[in-house]
Amino acid sequence: MIDLDKNIIEIVKSALDFECHIDSNIDWEKLVMYAKKHKIMPLFCYGFSKAGIKVPPEADETLFRNTAFNISVSNNQLFELGKIKQAFLENKIDFIVLKGATMKEYYPSPEMRPMGDVDMLIRVEQYPKIRSIMQQLGFKEKEPSNYEFKWSKGNVLIELHKRLTAPTNRDFCRYYGDGWKMAVPMENSTEYTYSREDYFVYLFMPELLCDDFRFFYRPIVQPNDGRADGSPVFIGQNQGFALGVHRQCVHGKSLFYLF
């Protein structure tokens, strides 16, 4: 049996139209379980199809049904997002589309990047006007969190962020603030975006908040080949501050990912 992780990478490469080398000697049960856990069944479905790999009937049906479901959900999400964006633009509402809704654009087919909800950053002071717009579009307001207003319509959930992340994520909040200080307006529009660097770090945020990762945002210090106390070695900077990730590995060594 070949290495599962390596084969997964090759399947994803196939789905994204890169040259790949998928070994057909596959543990289908493990592969389908992995795809389900990480919500990448559509990627696998397209990957096998493009590579011409014959999938056993049971696994094929599971992948096909999940992909068909994700096509339906994705189409609904993007349709409703389009209506919201148009309404916000017409009413001069500032907004930034976040996370999966933006990343879908980079995939050959949008359903390859499933998402549970549509995330947008708004200005809190505009929320009374936004509430009226969402109601007119047929959405129902749900219980908000301490940093999100939540709305639903059928199987589409919209999360309107008051700020990019929860206030408890202190290092992220110190760097991004409420999310607007680094926002860049699009030409002749009330839609905003971020630099590629700032958005790249933001996209990694859910992973960086795992127990074995620590995001850091600290003043620049002199480079050092290593410190006895295990503190980060800063080799990059952004607006006078170092930005990166520290991971304490199980075997006791540390790895640093800097952006």
C-alpha positions as a LaTeX table, in Angstrom:
\begin{tabular}{lrrr}
\hline
Residue & $x$ (\AA) & $y$ (\AA) & $z$ (\AA) \\
\hline
Met1 & 0.00 & 0.00 & 0.00 \\
Ile2 & 1.40 & 3.39 & $-0.95$ \\
Asp3 & 1.73 & 6.39 & 1.35 \\
Leu4 & $-1.78$ & 7.84 & 1.89 \\
Asp5 & $-0.63$ & 11.46 & 2.34 \\
Lys6 & 1.34 & 11.41 & $-0.90$ \\
Asn7 & $-1.59$ & 10.01 & $-2.84$ \\
Ile8 & $-3.92$ & 12.65 & $-1.39$ \\
Ile9 & $-1.62$ & 15.38 & $-2.68$ \\
Glu10 & $-1.61$ & 13.78 & $-6.14$ \\
Ile11 & $-5.44$ & 13.55 & $-6.17$ \\
Val12 & $-5.73$ & 17.25 & $-5.29$ \\
Lys13 & $-3.17$ & 18.13 & $-7.98$ \\
Ser14 & $-5.30$ & 16.27 & $-10.51$ \\
Ala15 & $-8.45$ & 18.15 & $-9.44$ \\
Leu16 & $-6.61$ & 21.47 & $-9.84$ \\
Asp17 & $-5.43$ & 20.52 & $-13.34$ \\
Phe18 & $-1.79$ & 19.88 & $-12.47$ \\
Glu19 & 0.20 & 16.88 & $-13.67$ \\
Cys20 & $-0.19$ & 14.07 & $-11.15$ \\
His21 & 0.77 & 10.46 & $-10.49$ \\
Ile22 & $-2.02$ & 8.74 & $-8.54$ \\
Asp23 & $-1.29$ & 5.19 & $-7.45$ \\
Ser24 & $-4.40$ & 3.09 & $-8.11$ \\
Asn25 & $-3.51$ & 0.76 & $-5.21$ \\
Ile26 & $-5.71$ & 2.79 & $-2.84$ \\
Asp27 & $-7.23$ & 2.11 & 0.55 \\
Trp28 & $-10.64$ & 3.46 & $-0.48$ \\
Glu29 & $-12.21$ & 3.29 & 2.97 \\
Lys30 & $-9.46$ & 5.40 & 4.53 \\
Leu31 & $-9.45$ & 7.80 & 1.61 \\
Val32 & $-13.20$ & 8.45 & 1.73 \\
Met33 & $-13.07$ & 8.88 & 5.52 \\
Tyr34 & $-10.24$ & 11.39 & 5.12 \\
Ala35 & $-12.12$ & 13.31 & 2.41 \\
Lys36 & $-15.27$ & 13.42 & 4.53 \\
Lys37 & $-13.41$ & 14.57 & 7.66 \\
His38 & $-11.64$ & 17.41 & 5.84 \\
Lys39 & $-14.63$ & 18.30 & 3.63 \\
Ile40 & $-12.77$ & 17.77 & 0.36 \\
Met41 & $-14.93$ & 15.09 & $-1.28$ \\
Pro42 & $-15.60$ & 17.28 & $-4.35$ \\
Leu43 & $-11.85$ & 17.70 & $-4.86$ \\
Phe44 & $-11.41$ & 13.93 & $-4.73$ \\
Cys45 & $-14.38$ & 13.31 & $-7.05$ \\
Tyr46 & $-12.96$ & 15.66 & $-9.71$ \\
Gly47 & $-9.41$ & 14.45 & $-9.08$ \\
Phe48 & $-10.21$ & 10.82 & $-9.82$ \\
Ser49 & $-12.36$ & 11.75 & $-12.81$ \\
Lys50 & $-9.67$ & 13.92 & $-14.43$ \\
Ala51 & $-6.99$ & 11.30 & $-13.78$ \\
Gly52 & $-9.13$ & 8.52 & $-15.27$ \\
Ile53 & $-9.01$ & 6.44 & $-12.08$ \\
Lys54 & $-11.79$ & 3.84 & $-11.79$ \\
Val55 & $-13.42$ & 4.24 & $-8.38$ \\
Pro56 & $-15.17$ & 1.27 & $-6.70$ \\
Pro57 & $-18.99$ & 1.60 & $-6.83$ \\
Glu58 & $-19.54$ & 2.28 & $-3.11$ \\
Ala59 & $-16.83$ & 4.95 & $-2.88$ \\
Asp60 & $-17.89$ & 6.41 & $-6.25$ \\
Glu61 & $-21.50$ & 6.83 & $-5.08$ \\
Thr62 & $-20.40$ & 8.49 & $-1.82$ \\
Leu63 & $-18.12$ & 10.95 & $-3.63$ \\
Phe64 & $-20.72$ & 11.67 & $-6.34$ \\
Arg65 & $-23.60$ & 12.29 & $-3.91$ \\
Asn66 & $-21.50$ & 14.59 & $-1.76$ \\
Thr67 & $-20.25$ & 16.51 & $-4.79$ \\
Ala68 & $-23.77$ & 16.93 & $-6.18$ \\
Phe69 & $-24.92$ & 18.23 & $-2.78$ \\
Asn70 & $-22.00$ & 20.70 & $-2.66$ \\
Ile71 & $-22.80$ & 21.96 & $-6.17$ \\
Ser72 & $-26.33$ & 22.79 & $-5.03$ \\
Val73 & $-25.19$ & 24.46 & $-1.79$ \\
Ser74 & $-22.39$ & 26.39 & $-3.49$ \\
Asn75 & $-24.72$ & 27.71 & $-6.20$ \\
Asn76 & $-27.21$ & 28.89 & $-3.57$ \\
Gln77 & $-24.49$ & 30.56 & $-1.49$ \\
Leu78 & $-22.98$ & 32.42 & $-4.44$ \\
Phe79 & $-26.40$ & 33.44 & $-5.75$ \\
Glu80 & $-27.41$ & 34.97 & $-2.40$ \\
Leu81 & $-23.98$ & 36.56 & $-1.96$ \\
Gly82 & $-24.35$ & 38.21 & $-5.36$ \\
Lys83 & $-27.69$ & 39.73 & $-4.33$ \\
Ile84 & $-26.26$ & 40.98 & $-1.03$ \\
Lys85 & $-23.24$ & 42.55 & $-2.72$ \\
Gln86 & $-25.43$ & 44.30 & $-5.26$ \\
Ala87 & $-27.73$ & 45.64 & $-2.53$ \\
Phe88 & $-24.76$ & 46.83 & $-0.45$ \\
Leu89 & $-23.22$ & 48.60 & $-3.46$ \\
Glu90 & $-26.50$ & 50.31 & $-4.34$ \\
Asn91 & $-26.93$ & 51.49 & $-0.73$ \\
Lys92 & $-23.28$ & 52.53 & $-0.28$ \\
Ile93 & $-22.57$ & 49.92 & 2.40 \\
Asp94 & $-18.87$ & 49.21 & 2.97 \\
Phe95 & $-17.97$ & 45.51 & 3.03 \\
Ile96 & $-15.22$ & 42.93 & 2.54 \\
Val97 & $-15.97$ & 39.38 & 1.39 \\
Leu98 & $-13.90$ & 36.95 & 3.45 \\
Lys99 & $-12.62$ & 33.36 & 3.57 \\
Gly100 & $-14.19$ & 30.68 & 1.38 \\
Ala101 & $-16.32$ & 32.99 & $-0.74$ \\
Thr102 & $-13.17$ & 34.61 & $-2.10$ \\
Met103 & $-11.10$ & 31.43 & $-2.32$ \\
Lys104 & $-13.74$ & 29.71 & $-4.47$ \\
Glu105 & $-12.63$ & 31.95 & $-7.34$ \\
Tyr106 & $-9.25$ & 30.20 & $-7.48$ \\
Tyr107 & $-10.63$ & 26.70 & $-8.01$ \\
Pro108 & $-11.58$ & 25.20 & $-11.40$ \\
Ser109 & $-15.13$ & 24.74 & $-10.02$ \\
Pro110 & $-16.46$ & 26.64 & $-6.96$ \\
Glu111 & $-17.92$ & 23.52 & $-5.31$ \\
Met112 & $-14.37$ & 22.19 & $-4.91$ \\
Arg113 & $-14.06$ & 24.63 & $-2.01$ \\
Pro114 & $-17.07$ & 23.86 & 0.27 \\
Met115 & $-17.97$ & 26.40 & 2.94 \\
Gly116 & $-20.43$ & 26.27 & 5.79 \\
Asp117 & $-21.31$ & 29.95 & 5.64 \\
Val118 & $-20.57$ & 33.20 & 3.82 \\
Asp119 & $-18.40$ & 35.64 & 5.78 \\
Met120 & $-18.34$ & 39.40 & 5.24 \\
Leu121 & $-16.82$ & 42.24 & 7.23 \\
Ile122 & $-19.05$ & 45.29 & 7.73 \\
Arg123 & $-18.92$ & 48.58 & 9.61 \\
Val124 & $-20.96$ & 48.31 & 12.81 \\
Glu125 & $-22.24$ & 51.88 & 12.48 \\
Gln126 & $-23.94$ & 50.89 & 9.21 \\
Tyr127 & $-25.73$ & 47.89 & 10.73 \\
Pro128 & $-29.20$ & 49.49 & 11.14 \\
Lys129 & $-29.26$ & 50.04 & 7.38 \\
Ile130 & $-27.78$ & 46.58 & 6.75 \\
Arg131 & $-30.47$ & 44.94 & 8.92 \\
Ser132 & $-33.18$ & 46.49 & 6.75 \\
Ile133 & $-31.45$ & 45.30 & 3.56 \\
Met134 & $-31.07$ & 41.73 & 4.86 \\
Gln135 & $-34.74$ & 41.60 & 5.82 \\
Gln136 & $-35.77$ & 42.88 & 2.38 \\
Leu137 & $-33.67$ & 40.07 & 0.82 \\
Gly138 & $-35.60$ & 37.47 & 2.83 \\
Phe139 & $-33.01$ & 36.65 & 5.49 \\
Lys140 & $-33.86$ & 35.98 & 9.13 \\
Glu141 & $-31.69$ & 37.34 & 11.92 \\
Lys142 & $-30.22$ & 34.79 & 14.33 \\
Glu143 & $-28.54$ & 35.09 & 17.73 \\
Pro144 & $-25.30$ & 37.09 & 17.23 \\
Ser145 & $-21.90$ & 36.29 & 18.70 \\
Asn146 & $-19.60$ & 38.86 & 20.27 \\
Tyr147 & $-18.08$ & 39.63 & 16.87 \\
Glu148 & $-20.64$ & 38.48 & 14.27 \\
Phe149 & $-24.20$ & 39.23 & 13.20 \\
Lys150 & $-25.78$ & 36.04 & 11.83 \\
Trp151 & $-28.47$ & 35.71 & 9.19 \\
Ser152 & $-30.01$ & 32.67 & 7.47 \\
Lys153 & $-32.16$ & 31.91 & 4.45 \\
Gly154 & $-32.83$ & 28.26 & 3.68 \\
Asn155 & $-29.47$ & 26.47 & 3.76 \\
Val156 & $-27.51$ & 29.72 & 3.34 \\
Leu157 & $-25.92$ & 31.19 & 6.47 \\
Ile158 & $-24.41$ & 34.69 & 6.32 \\
Glu159 & $-22.04$ & 35.89 & 9.03 \\
Leu160 & $-21.51$ & 39.65 & 9.06 \\
His161 & $-18.36$ & 40.32 & 11.06 \\
Lys162 & $-18.17$ & 43.31 & 13.39 \\
Arg163 & $-14.43$ & 42.60 & 13.39 \\
Leu164 & $-12.24$ & 39.97 & 11.75 \\
Thr165 & $-11.91$ & 37.71 & 14.77 \\
Ala166 & $-13.01$ & 37.30 & 18.37 \\
Pro167 & $-11.53$ & 39.87 & 20.81 \\
Thr168 & $-9.98$ & 36.99 & 22.76 \\
Asn169 & $-7.51$ & 36.45 & 19.91 \\
Arg170 & $-5.38$ & 39.29 & 21.21 \\
Asp171 & $-2.38$ & 39.08 & 18.88 \\
Phe172 & $-4.59$ & 38.98 & 15.81 \\
Cys173 & $-6.63$ & 41.90 & 17.11 \\
Arg174 & $-3.50$ & 43.93 & 17.83 \\
Tyr175 & $-2.37$ & 43.47 & 14.25 \\
Tyr176 & $-5.66$ & 43.74 & 12.35 \\
Gly177 & $-7.70$ & 45.89 & 14.73 \\
Asp178 & $-11.35$ & 45.67 & 13.70 \\
Gly179 & $-10.23$ & 44.73 & 10.17 \\
Trp180 & $-10.66$ & 48.11 & 8.52 \\
Lys181 & $-7.32$ & 49.82 & 9.12 \\
Met182 & $-5.64$ & 47.66 & 6.45 \\
Ala183 & $-8.59$ & 47.53 & 4.07 \\
Val184 & $-8.00$ & 48.71 & 0.51 \\
Pro185 & $-10.99$ & 50.09 & $-1.45$ \\
Met186 & $-11.71$ & 48.68 & $-4.88$ \\
Glu187 & $-12.00$ & 51.23 & $-7.66$ \\
Asn188 & $-15.28$ & 53.18 & $-7.64$ \\
Ser189 & $-16.83$ & 50.77 & $-5.15$ \\
Thr190 & $-17.80$ & 50.36 & $-1.50$ \\
Glu191 & $-16.26$ & 46.87 & $-1.62$ \\
Tyr192 & $-12.83$ & 46.57 & $-0.01$ \\
Thr193 & $-10.06$ & 43.98 & 0.01 \\
Tyr194 & $-6.64$ & 43.35 & 1.64 \\
Ser195 & $-3.10$ & 43.06 & 0.43 \\
Arg196 & $-2.18$ & 39.49 & $-0.49$ \\
Glu197 & 0.16 & 39.23 & 2.48 \\
Asp198 & $-2.39$ & 40.35 & 5.07 \\
Tyr199 & $-5.10$ & 38.18 & 3.57 \\
Phe200 & $-2.79$ & 35.14 & 3.44 \\
Val201 & $-2.16$ & 35.36 & 7.18 \\
Tyr202 & $-5.85$ & 35.89 & 7.90 \\
Leu203 & $-6.79$ & 32.76 & 5.93 \\
Phe204 & $-4.43$ & 30.72 & 8.10 \\
Met205 & $-6.01$ & 32.01 & 11.30 \\
Pro206 & $-8.25$ & 28.99 & 12.12 \\
Glu207 & $-5.24$ & 26.67 & 11.89 \\
Leu208 & $-3.04$ & 29.05 & 13.87 \\
Leu209 & $-5.46$ & 28.96 & 16.79 \\
Cys210 & $-4.99$ & 25.21 & 17.29 \\
Asp211 & $-3.39$ & 24.09 & 20.55 \\
Asp212 & 0.04 & 23.40 & 19.08 \\
Phe213 & 0.30 & 26.70 & 17.19 \\
Arg214 & 0.91 & 30.19 & 18.51 \\
Phe215 & 0.54 & 33.30 & 16.40 \\
Phe216 & 2.89 & 36.12 & 17.33 \\
Tyr217 & 2.99 & 39.82 & 16.58 \\
Arg218 & 5.93 & 41.48 & 18.26 \\
Pro219 & 8.33 & 44.40 & 17.74 \\
Ile220 & 11.30 & 43.60 & 15.54 \\
Val221 & 14.32 & 42.22 & 17.40 \\
Gln222 & 17.82 & 41.48 & 16.21 \\
Pro223 & 18.06 & 38.20 & 14.28 \\
Asn224 & 19.43 & 35.35 & 16.33 \\
Asp225 & 20.32 & 31.82 & 15.30 \\
Gly226 & 18.54 & 30.43 & 18.34 \\
Arg227 & 17.71 & 31.27 & 21.91 \\
Ala228 & 17.88 & 29.17 & 25.02 \\
Asp229 & 14.39 & 30.23 & 26.11 \\
Gly230 & 12.93 & 29.06 & 22.80 \\
Ser231 & 11.62 & 32.49 & 21.86 \\
Pro232 & 10.91 & 33.18 & 18.17 \\
Val233 & 13.64 & 34.23 & 15.75 \\
Phe234 & 12.23 & 37.13 & 13.76 \\
Ile235 & 13.40 & 37.35 & 10.18 \\
Gly236 & 10.54 & 39.28 & 8.59 \\
Gln237 & 8.63 & 42.45 & 9.28 \\
Asn238 & 5.38 & 44.18 & 8.49 \\
Gln239 & 4.94 & 47.83 & 9.41 \\
Gly240 & 7.73 & 47.59 & 11.99 \\
Phe241 & 6.48 & 44.38 & 13.55 \\
Ala242 & 7.33 & 40.74 & 13.05 \\
Leu243 & 4.49 & 38.46 & 12.07 \\
Gly244 & 4.61 & 34.71 & 12.15 \\
Val245 & 3.70 & 31.41 & 13.74 \\
His246 & 5.40 & 29.31 & 16.35 \\
Arg247 & 4.68 & 25.60 & 16.56 \\
Gln248 & 5.92 & 23.43 & 19.40 \\
Cys249 & 6.37 & 19.98 & 17.93 \\
Val250 & 5.68 & 16.76 & 19.81 \\
His251 & 9.34 & 15.75 & 19.74 \\
Gly252 & 10.33 & 18.93 & 21.55 \\
Lys253 & 11.75 & 20.92 & 18.66 \\
Ser254 & 10.18 & 24.14 & 17.47 \\
Leu255 & 9.31 & 25.26 & 13.97 \\
Phe256 & 8.68 & 28.87 & 12.95 \\
Tyr257 & 6.55 & 29.93 & 10.04 \\
Leu258 & 7.04 & 33.58 & 9.16 \\
Phe259 & 4.97 & 35.58 & 6.71 \\
\hline
\end{tabular}
